[in-house]
Amino acid sequence: MITEINLIQLGFLLLISTLVIMLTNRLRIPYAVGLVIAGIALAFIPGIPKFSLSKELIYSLFLPPLIFEASFFIHWKNLNRDLPVIIILATIGVVVSAGITMLGMHYLAGWEWISAAIFGSLISATDPVTVIAALKESKIKGRLHLLLETESLFNDGTAAVLFSITILIATGTNVTFLGVSWEILKTVFGGVVCGALVAGVLLLLAGRSKNHLVELTLTTIAAYGSFLISENFGFSGILATLTAGIIVGNIGPLGSITVKGREAVESFWEYAAFVINSLVFLLIGMAESSLRFSGAIKSIIFAIVLVLLGRAIVVYTFGALFSHSKLKISKSFQHVLFWGGFRGALALALVLSLSTQIPHYEEIVTVTFVVVVVSILLQGLTLKPLLKRLGLIPNTEIRVLSEKAIEETKS
């Protein structure tokens, strides 16, 4: 039950988020960066309520609507064309990236194998929350937008499965090849089937109503229902919600959802994603300020380098793999896929679910939070300049100067 104080706190956070976003728009910096910095600053102000992140808050409350909103706007025709690239990056790519991080943290940072493996699995996936926020800021369109967004959505499911298997090993469960294979098949296909069934049932119900508010309510049920039901049966809630969003977004307009309903749904989910993104980044900043860095500096430095190295190896290796096919990824796109591979909320949700009995528990939590914040700040601040340098988005300042020069020439 939500108490009065929780509602007051929520209102306070939303007010701060709104003011910060207005300021970042004027300063022309990514609002995710501004919110994280504001969160860190707020934590040091006396009298400000202390807020904490938990796995349940991120994983069960924040992630479903964000995944649903992003997948709702994905066109199946475009997704189908690049599906081989996306699946390879989101599966083999995640495993390779996790392996590189694991090896580095074991041999360089001196962590036990199991601690290194857990960290590698939870930090290996790019995060849809941060990636999608960056895409909206930079206004990237077309194939590059599709690759960045869908990979970050799909690889969340892979990372969650990889993390679960690693935890089974850590707890001493007897893990066999057949057992792992079954776990993967059950988790992945169970999630996809569950999401498809929930979306199908709700679209049938929506088709019996012309009330746009009913249609809007049913999409909300699809987002959370697919996730919670799937997780309850031990399937991937992330893949369930992703599947539900794609189905509702692509089949809904064919008759199940009215034109007015479609407009209402799009506006609602755009607003919901904005609010949740704002809260996530602000809370990440506030949580960061409470960490103790003493004794973890070496591990932090190694982790940041290894995460970037693993991402670079994956992107450029598989980019070369497709270089002689119709799915070729240009070098400029590869640079953006590498540098746009933000880490974020999923990694935090997974690390917050760890048992305190895991070796290096405190250090794993600290390193994960720092890697996420550095990713948001460093890559967030430099992604747009990179896009301009590569010519993937227009440099408005240059364009304005050119227009003025043309005007002066004419006069």
C-alpha positions in Angstrom: 0.0 0.0 0.0 1.3 3.5 -0.9 1.5 5.8 2.1 1.1 9.5 2.1 4.8 10.0 2.7 5.6 7.9 -0.4 3.3 10.0 -2.5 5.0 13.1 -1.2 8.4 11.7 -2.0 7.3 10.7 -5.5 6.1 14.2 -6.1 9.3 15.6 -4.8 11.4 13.4 -7.1 9.2 14.3 -10.1 9.5 18.0 -9.4 13.3 17.7 -9.1 13.4 15.6 -12.3 11.4 18.2 -14.2 13.6 21.1 -13.1 16.7 19.2 -14.0 15.4 18.2 -17.4 14.5 21.9 -18.2 18.0 22.9 -17.2 19.7 20.2 -19.2 17.7 21.3 -22.3 19.1 24.8 -21.9 22.6 23.5 -21.4 22.2 21.0 -24.2 23.5 18.0 -22.3 21.7 14.6 -22.0 19.0 14.7 -19.4 20.2 11.2 -18.1 23.6 12.8 -17.3 21.9 15.8 -15.5 19.6 13.6 -13.5 22.5 11.3 -12.2 24.5 14.4 -11.2 21.5 15.9 -9.5 20.9 12.7 -7.7 24.5 12.6 -6.4 24.2 16.2 -5.3 20.8 15.7 -3.6 22.2 12.9 -1.4 24.6 15.3 0.2 22.0 18.0 1.1 20.9 17.8 4.8 17.2 17.1 5.3 16.6 15.5 1.9 14.9 12.1 2.3 17.0 9.1 1.6 15.8 6.9 -1.2 17.1 3.5 -2.1 17.0 1.2 -5.1 16.0 -2.4 -4.9 15.7 -5.3 -7.3 11.9 -5.3 -7.0 11.7 -1.6 -7.7 13.9 -1.7 -10.9 13.0 -5.2 -12.1 9.3 -5.5 -11.5 8.1 -1.9 -11.5 10.4 0.1 -13.8 11.6 -2.4 -16.5 8.2 -3.8 -17.8 6.7 -0.4 -18.9 10.1 0.7 -20.4 10.5 -2.5 -22.4 6.9 -2.5 -23.5 7.0 1.2 -24.6 10.2 0.6 -26.7 9.0 -2.6 -28.3 5.6 -1.1 -29.0 7.1 1.2 -31.6 9.3 -1.4 -33.3 8.1 -2.2 -36.8 8.2 -6.0 -37.5 9.3 -5.5 -41.1 12.4 -3.6 -40.1 13.1 -5.9 -37.2 12.8 -9.0 -39.4 15.3 -7.6 -41.9 18.1 -7.2 -39.3 17.1 -10.0 -37.0 20.2 -12.2 -37.6 22.5 -9.3 -36.6 20.5 -8.5 -33.6 20.2 -12.1 -32.4 24.0 -12.7 -32.7 24.9 -9.5 -30.9 22.3 -10.2 -28.2 23.3 -13.8 -27.6 26.8 -14.8 -28.6 27.9 -11.2 -28.2 26.7 -11.1 -24.5 28.4 -14.4 -23.7 31.7 -13.3 -25.3 31.5 -9.9 -23.5 30.8 -11.6 -20.2 33.7 -14.1 -20.7 36.2 -11.3 -21.4 35.1 -9.4 -18.3 35.2 -12.6 -16.2 38.7 -13.5 -17.3 40.0 -10.0 -16.7 38.4 -9.6 -13.2 39.9 -13.0 -12.2 43.4 -12.5 -13.5 43.8 -8.7 -13.1 41.6 -7.9 -10.1 42.2 -11.2 -8.3 38.6 -12.1 -7.8 37.5 -15.7 -7.3 36.2 -17.3 -10.5 32.6 -17.3 -9.3 32.7 -13.6 -8.3 34.2 -12.7 -11.7 31.6 -14.8 -13.5 28.7 -13.3 -11.7 30.0 -9.7 -12.4 30.6 -10.6 -16.1 27.1 -12.0 -16.5 25.3 -9.0 -14.9 27.3 -6.3 -16.6 27.5 -7.8 -20.1 24.3 -6.6 -21.5 23.7 -3.1 -22.8 20.8 -1.4 -21.0 17.5 -0.5 -22.8 16.7 2.2 -20.2 19.8 4.2 -20.9 20.2 3.4 -24.6 16.6 4.4 -25.4 17.0 7.7 -23.4 20.1 8.5 -25.4 18.4 7.7 -28.7 15.6 10.0 -28.0 18.0 12.8 -27.0 20.1 12.4 -30.2 17.1 11.8 -32.5 18.8 8.9 -34.3 16.5 7.3 -36.9 16.5 4.4 -39.3 18.6 1.3 -39.1 21.1 2.6 -36.5 18.3 3.4 -34.1 16.8 -0.1 -34.7 20.1 -1.9 -34.1 20.9 0.0 -30.9 17.4 -0.2 -29.4 16.5 -3.8 -30.3 19.9 -5.2 -29.3 19.6 -3.6 -25.9 16.1 -5.1 -25.5 17.0 -8.6 -26.6 20.3 -8.9 -24.8 18.6 -8.2 -21.5 16.9 -11.5 -21.7 20.3 -13.2 -22.5 22.0 -11.5 -19.6 19.2 -12.5 -17.2 19.4 -16.2 -18.2 23.3 -16.1 -18.0 23.1 -14.6 -14.6 20.6 -17.2 -13.4 22.8 -20.0 -14.5 25.9 -18.4 -12.9 24.0 -18.1 -9.6 22.9 -21.8 -9.8 26.6 -22.7 -10.1 27.5 -20.3 -7.2 25.0 -21.9 -4.9 26.4 -25.4 -5.5 23.7 -26.7 -7.8 24.8 -29.6 -10.0 24.7 -28.0 -13.5 24.9 -30.2 -16.6 25.0 -29.4 -20.3 21.5 -30.8 -20.7 20.3 -29.0 -17.7 21.7 -25.7 -18.9 20.2 -26.2 -22.4 16.8 -27.0 -20.9 17.0 -23.9 -18.7 17.8 -21.7 -21.6 15.1 -23.2 -23.9 12.5 -23.0 -21.1 13.3 -19.5 -20.1 13.5 -18.0 -23.6 10.7 -19.9 -25.4 8.5 -19.8 -22.3 8.9 -16.1 -22.1 8.1 -15.5 -25.8 5.1 -17.8 -25.8 3.8 -16.3 -22.6 4.1 -12.8 -24.0 2.4 -13.8 -27.2 -0.5 -15.4 -25.4 -1.1 -12.5 -23.0 -0.9 -10.0 -26.0 -3.3 -12.2 -28.1 -5.9 -12.4 -25.3 -5.8 -8.7 -24.6 -6.0 -7.8 -28.3 -9.1 -9.9 -28.6 -10.7 -8.1 -25.6 -9.7 -4.7 -27.0 -11.3 -5.6 -30.3 -14.7 -5.9 -28.5 -14.5 -2.3 -27.2 -14.3 1.1 -28.9 -13.4 2.9 -25.7 -9.9 4.2 -25.9 -9.5 4.2 -22.1 -10.3 0.5 -22.1 -7.8 -0.1 -24.8 -5.2 1.9 -22.9 -5.9 -0.1 -19.7 -5.5 -3.4 -21.6 -2.0 -2.4 -22.9 -1.0 -1.6 -19.3 -2.1 -5.1 -18.3 -0.2 -6.5 -21.3 3.0 -4.8 -20.1 2.9 -5.9 -16.5 0.8 -9.0 -16.9 3.2 -10.6 -19.5 6.2 -9.9 -17.3 4.7 -11.1 -13.9 3.1 -14.2 -15.3 6.2 -15.2 -17.1 8.4 -14.7 -14.1 6.0 -16.6 -11.9 6.5 -19.7 -14.1 10.3 -19.3 -14.2 10.3 -17.9 -17.8 11.9 -14.6 -18.9 9.7 -11.7 -18.0 11.8 -9.4 -20.2 11.3 -11.4 -23.3 7.6 -11.9 -22.5 7.0 -8.1 -22.3 9.2 -7.5 -25.3 7.1 -10.0 -27.3 3.8 -8.5 -26.0 4.9 -5.0 -27.0 5.9 -6.0 -30.5 2.6 -7.9 -31.1 0.4 -5.1 -29.7 2.3 -2.5 -31.6 2.2 -4.3 -34.9 -1.1 -6.2 -34.8 -3.2 -3.7 -32.7 -3.6 -1.1 -35.5 -5.0 -3.8 -37.8 -8.4 -3.6 -36.1 -8.0 -4.6 -32.5 -7.1 -1.0 -31.4 -9.0 2.0 -32.7 -7.3 5.1 -34.2 -8.2 7.1 -31.1 -7.0 4.3 -28.9 -3.7 4.2 -30.8 -3.2 7.9 -30.2 -4.0 7.5 -26.5 -1.7 4.5 -26.1 1.2 6.2 -27.8 0.9 9.4 -25.7 0.4 7.5 -22.5 3.4 5.2 -23.0 5.6 8.0 -24.1 4.8 9.9 -20.9 5.2 6.8 -18.7 8.6 6.1 -20.2 9.6 9.7 -19.5 8.5 9.6 -15.9 10.2 6.2 -15.1 13.4 7.2 -16.9 13.6 10.3 -14.9 13.1 8.4 -11.6 15.6 5.7 -12.5 18.5 8.1 -13.3 17.8 10.3 -10.3 17.7 7.3 -8.0 20.9 5.9 -9.5 22.7 9.1 -8.7 21.4 9.2 -5.1 22.4 5.5 -4.6 25.9 6.1 -6.0 26.7 8.7 -3.2 26.3 6.1 -0.5 28.9 3.7 -1.8 32.3 3.1 -0.2 35.1 3.2 -2.8 38.1 2.5 -0.5 39.8 -0.7 -1.5 37.9 -1.0 -4.8 39.7 1.5 -7.0 41.8 -1.1 -8.7 38.8 -3.3 -9.4 36.8 -0.3 -10.7 39.5 0.7 -13.2 39.9 -2.8 -14.5 36.1 -3.3 -14.7 35.6 -0.1 -16.8 38.3 -1.0 -19.2 37.2 -4.6 -19.5 33.6 -3.8 -20.1 34.6 -1.4 -22.9 37.1 -3.9 -24.3 34.5 -6.7 -24.4 32.0 -4.5 -26.1 34.6 -3.4 -28.7 35.7 -7.0 -29.5 32.1 -8.1 -29.9 30.9 -5.2 -32.1 34.0 -5.1 -34.4 34.3 -8.9 -34.7 30.7 -9.5 -35.6 30.7 -6.3 -37.8 33.5 -8.0 -39.8 31.5 -11.2 -39.9 28.7 -9.4 -41.8 30.9 -7.2 -43.9 30.4 -9.2 -47.1 26.7 -9.8 -46.8 23.6 -7.7 -47.4 23.5 -7.1 -43.6 26.8 -5.3 -43.7 27.2 -2.8 -40.8 29.1 0.3 -41.8 32.2 1.3 -39.8 30.4 4.5 -38.6 27.5 2.4 -37.3 30.0 0.0 -35.6 31.6 2.9 -33.8 28.2 4.0 -32.5 27.2 0.5 -31.5 30.4 0.2 -29.5 30.2 3.6 -27.8 26.4 3.5 -27.4 26.5 0.3 -25.4 25.5 1.9 -22.1 25.2 -0.1 -18.9 22.3 0.7 -16.6 19.2 -0.4 -14.7 19.3 -4.1 -15.5 22.8 -4.5 -14.1 21.7 -2.7 -10.9 18.6 -4.9 -10.5 20.7 -8.1 -10.9 23.5 -7.0 -8.5 20.9 -5.9 -5.9 19.5 -9.5 -5.9 22.8 -11.1 -4.9 23.3 -12.8 -1.6 25.7 -11.2 0.8 27.4 -14.6 1.1 28.9 -14.2 -2.5 32.7 -13.6 -2.3 33.6 -9.9 -2.8 29.8 -9.0 -2.5 30.4 -5.4 -1.4 33.1 -4.9 -4.0 30.8 -6.3 -6.8 28.0 -4.0 -5.8 30.3 -0.9 -5.7 32.0 -1.7 -9.0 28.7 -2.3 -10.7 27.3 1.0 -9.6 30.4 2.9 -10.6 30.6 1.2 -14.0 26.9 2.1 -14.7 27.4 5.8 -13.6 30.6 6.2 -15.6 28.9 4.7 -18.6 26.0 7.1 -18.3 28.2 10.2 -17.7 31.2 9.4 -20.0 29.4 7.8 -22.9 26.2 9.9 -22.5 28.1 13.2 -22.8 30.2 12.1 -25.8 27.7 10.1 -27.8 26.1 13.1 -29.6 29.5 14.7 -30.5 30.6 11.3 -31.9 27.4 11.1 -34.0 28.1 14.6 -35.4 31.7 13.8 -36.1 30.6 10.7 -38.0 28.0 12.7 -39.9 25.1 10.6 -38.6 23.2 13.6 -37.3 23.4 17.1 -38.7 25.6 19.6 -36.9 23.0 22.4 -36.4 25.6 25.0 -35.6 27.4 24.4 -38.9 24.1 24.4 -40.8 23.1 27.7 -39.2 26.5 29.3 -40.2 26.1 28.0 -43.7 22.6 29.4 -44.0 23.9 32.8 -42.8 26.8 32.7 -45.3 24.3 32.0 -48.1 22.2 34.9 -47.0 25.2 37.2 -47.0 26.2 36.0 -50.4 22.8 36.8 -51.8 22.7 40.2 -50.3 
